[in-house]
Amino acid sequence: MTTVTLCVTSREEVTRRALKAFEGEPQGARISFSSPELLWQIFTKKRWELLKAMTGQGAMSIREAARRVGRDVKAVHSDVCALLDAGILERTEDGRIQFPYDAVHVDFTLTAAA
């Protein structure tokens, strides 16, 4: 099973992990955001539902994704474009879309306001 971790992390941490990866140390699949606000801006409720419907399902057309979530194709197309732009979804050579992971782990810490 391939799991991706969605995390909130600093640029320094992303750089540290990249350097370790270049040294050959496996880092696992991660999609990093600079703030919780940015993470939740990208992952609206509808986009999260779309991602859940696509997790572990392989490549599919936007029409099929819309059918799976019971939404209008045009609205799903808009969400797919946002997720493609954010690097969350991928487009296959034949034009279909995919979320190439079997599971998602969300990892960030909420601390008291300063």
C-alpha positions as CSV (number, residue, x, y, z in Angstrom):
1,M,0.0,0.0,0.0
2,T,1.3,3.4,-0.9
3,T,0.5,6.1,1.7
4,V,1.0,9.8,1.1
5,T,1.4,12.2,4.1
6,L,-0.2,15.6,3.8
7,C,1.8,17.9,6.2
8,V,2.3,21.4,7.3
9,T,6.0,22.1,7.4
10,S,8.6,24.8,7.0
11,R,10.7,25.4,3.9
12,E,13.8,24.4,5.9
13,E,12.2,21.0,6.8
14,V,11.3,20.5,3.1
15,T,14.9,21.3,2.1
16,R,16.3,19.0,4.9
17,R,14.1,16.1,3.6
18,A,15.1,16.7,0.0
19,L,18.8,16.7,0.9
20,K,18.4,13.4,2.8
21,A,16.5,12.0,-0.3
22,F,19.4,13.0,-2.5
23,E,21.7,11.1,-0.1
24,G,19.6,8.0,-0.8
25,E,17.6,8.0,2.5
26,P,13.9,7.1,1.7
27,Q,11.6,9.9,2.8
28,G,8.2,8.5,1.8
29,A,5.6,10.2,-0.2
30,R,4.7,13.7,1.2
31,I,2.8,16.7,0.0
32,S,3.8,19.7,2.1
33,F,2.0,22.9,2.8
34,S,3.4,26.0,4.4
35,S,0.4,26.6,6.7
36,P,-2.7,24.9,7.9
37,E,-4.7,27.7,6.2
38,L,-3.1,26.8,2.8
39,L,-3.9,23.1,3.3
40,W,-7.5,23.8,4.1
41,Q,-7.7,26.3,1.2
42,I,-6.7,23.6,-1.2
43,F,-8.7,20.8,0.5
44,T,-12.2,22.2,0.6
45,K,-15.0,19.8,1.7
46,K,-15.9,19.0,-1.9
47,R,-12.3,18.4,-3.0
48,W,-11.7,16.2,0.1
49,E,-14.7,14.1,-1.0
50,L,-13.3,13.9,-4.5
51,L,-9.9,12.8,-3.2
52,K,-11.6,10.1,-1.0
53,A,-13.4,8.8,-4.0
54,M,-10.2,8.6,-6.0
55,T,-7.9,7.1,-3.4
56,G,-6.7,3.7,-4.5
57,Q,-8.9,3.7,-7.6
58,G,-6.4,4.2,-10.4
59,A,-6.8,6.6,-13.3
60,M,-10.3,7.8,-14.4
61,S,-12.0,10.4,-16.5
62,I,-13.3,13.6,-14.9
63,R,-16.8,12.3,-15.8
64,E,-16.2,9.1,-13.8
65,A,-14.9,11.1,-10.9
66,A,-18.0,13.3,-11.0
67,R,-20.3,10.2,-11.1
68,R,-18.5,8.7,-8.0
69,V,-19.1,11.8,-5.9
70,G,-22.6,12.5,-7.4
71,R,-21.7,16.0,-8.6
72,D,-21.9,18.0,-11.8
73,V,-19.0,17.4,-14.2
74,K,-18.3,21.1,-14.6
75,A,-18.0,21.6,-10.9
76,V,-15.7,18.6,-10.5
77,H,-13.6,19.8,-13.4
78,S,-13.0,23.0,-11.5
79,D,-11.9,21.1,-8.4
80,V,-9.8,18.7,-10.5
81,C,-8.0,21.7,-12.0
82,A,-7.2,23.2,-8.6
83,L,-5.9,19.8,-7.3
84,L,-3.8,19.4,-10.5
85,D,-2.4,22.9,-10.0
86,A,-1.5,22.1,-6.4
87,G,0.3,18.9,-7.4
88,I,-2.2,16.7,-5.6
89,L,-3.7,14.9,-8.6
90,E,-1.8,13.7,-11.7
91,R,-2.9,13.6,-15.4
92,T,-2.0,10.4,-17.2
93,E,-0.7,10.3,-20.8
94,D,-4.2,9.4,-22.1
95,G,-5.7,12.5,-20.3
96,R,-7.3,10.8,-17.4
97,I,-6.7,11.9,-13.8
98,Q,-5.4,9.9,-10.9
99,F,-4.5,10.2,-7.2
100,P,-1.7,7.6,-7.2
101,Y,-2.0,6.6,-3.5
102,D,-3.9,3.9,-1.6
103,A,-4.1,5.9,1.7
104,V,-3.7,9.4,3.0
105,H,-2.2,10.5,6.4
106,V,-2.7,14.1,7.5
107,D,0.0,15.3,9.9
108,F,0.2,18.7,11.5
109,T,0.2,20.2,15.0
110,L,-2.1,22.9,16.2
111,T,-0.5,25.1,18.9
112,A,-1.8,27.9,21.1
113,A,-1.8,31.3,19.5
114,A,1.1,33.5,20.5
